[in-house]
Amino acid sequence: LGMGILLAGGGYYAAPAAVRLFFGAAYSEASAEAAGWLFLGLAFIVPNAVLTQLAIATNRERCYAWAACFSALLNISLNFALVPAHGIRGAAWATIMTEAGLGLALYLGMTRRKNFSGPPA
């Protein structure tokens, strides 16, 4: 989480210069703000990668599949709600909230205990 926050903060402040460098000044006005918002999603993307690997390593692929399906539906819903009113900024917000939702779903799924009936006989 700490690494994600560091990357997100650095990317947020570096986004205007990066957009200007890679795409030119014509894109720097509208795209730089959206790129900055999207970099904030790294605060959730990095922990999500760790939780995804944990789910796979512990044979909890079903947990990951449910979390991914939930996140896909969340993303579609948020885009329908936010993009018409807020445009590209709304799409960036939807992406960030989707990553947060995926992280929460993975965290809850991974911390939920499996059924345990006692020590083996």
VENSULNOR-V709729 format. One record per residue. N is the residue number from 1. SS is DSSP state (h for helix, s for strand, l for the rest). PHI is phi in whole degrees, 0 to 359 (999 if undefined). OMEGA is omega in degrees with one decimal (999 if undefined). Layout:
BEGIN
<<N:SS:PHI:OMEGA> <N:SS:PHI:OMEGA>>
END
This chain:
BEGIN
<<1:l:999:179.3> <2:h:298:178.4> <3:h:296:178.1> <4:h:297:178.9> <5:h:294:177.2> <6:h:297:178.4> <7:h:296:-180.0> <8:h:296:179.5> <9:h:296:178.5> <10:h:296:179.3> <11:h:294:179.9> <12:h:300:-178.3> <13:h:279:179.8> <14:h:272:-174.7> <15:h:303:-179.6> <16:h:301:179.1> <17:h:292:-179.9> <18:h:293:178.9> <19:h:296:178.2> <20:h:298:-178.6> <21:h:293:-173.7> <22:h:275:-173.7> <23:h:241:178.9> <24:l:96:-175.7> <25:h:294:-177.9> <26:h:298:-178.6> <27:h:263:-170.4> <28:h:292:-177.1> <29:h:290:-174.4> <30:h:282:-173.2> <31:h:282:-176.5> <32:h:297:179.4> <33:h:295:179.2> <34:h:295:178.5> <35:h:297:176.9> <36:h:299:178.2> <37:h:297:-178.7> <38:h:295:176.1> <39:h:298:178.5> <40:h:296:176.4> <41:l:296:178.2> <42:h:299:177.7> <43:h:299:178.3> <44:h:256:-175.6> <45:h:295:-178.3> <46:h:295:176.5> <47:h:297:178.5> <48:h:297:178.4> <49:h:297:178.7> <50:h:294:180.0> <51:h:294:177.1> <52:h:297:178.5> <53:h:295:176.8> <54:h:296:179.4> <55:h:299:-179.3> <56:h:291:-177.4> <57:h:294:-178.4> <58:l:257:178.5> <59:l:57:177.7> <60:l:248:-179.2> <61:h:299:178.7> <62:h:298:176.8> <63:h:299:179.4> <64:h:296:-179.4> <65:h:298:178.0> <66:h:296:179.6> <67:h:296:179.4> <68:h:293:177.6> <69:h:295:176.4> <70:h:302:-178.4> <71:h:293:178.2> <72:h:296:177.6> <73:h:295:176.8> <74:h:298:-179.4> <75:h:296:179.4> <76:h:298:-179.8> <77:h:297:-179.5> <78:h:294:177.5> <79:h:295:176.6> <80:h:299:-177.0> <81:h:279:-169.9> <82:h:263:-174.5> <83:h:295:180.0> <84:h:300:-177.3> <85:h:273:-171.6> <86:h:238:176.8> <87:l:64:-175.5> <88:h:296:176.7> <89:h:295:177.3> <90:h:296:177.2> <91:h:295:177.8> <92:h:294:177.5> <93:h:299:179.1> <94:h:299:179.3> <95:h:296:179.6> <96:h:297:-179.3> <97:h:293:176.6> <98:h:294:177.8> <99:h:297:176.8> <100:h:296:178.1> <101:h:296:177.5> <102:h:297:179.0> <103:h:299:179.2> <104:h:295:179.9> <105:h:297:178.0> <106:h:296:-179.7> <107:h:299:-179.9> <108:h:296:179.3> <109:h:293:-178.0> <110:h:281:-179.8> <111:h:272:177.2> <112:l:289:-177.4> <113:l:286:171.4> <114:l:287:176.5> <115:l:300:-177.8> <116:l:225:-176.1> <117:l:256:178.8> <118:l:121:-178.5> <119:l:292:178.9> <120:l:294:-177.0> <121:l:278:999>>
END
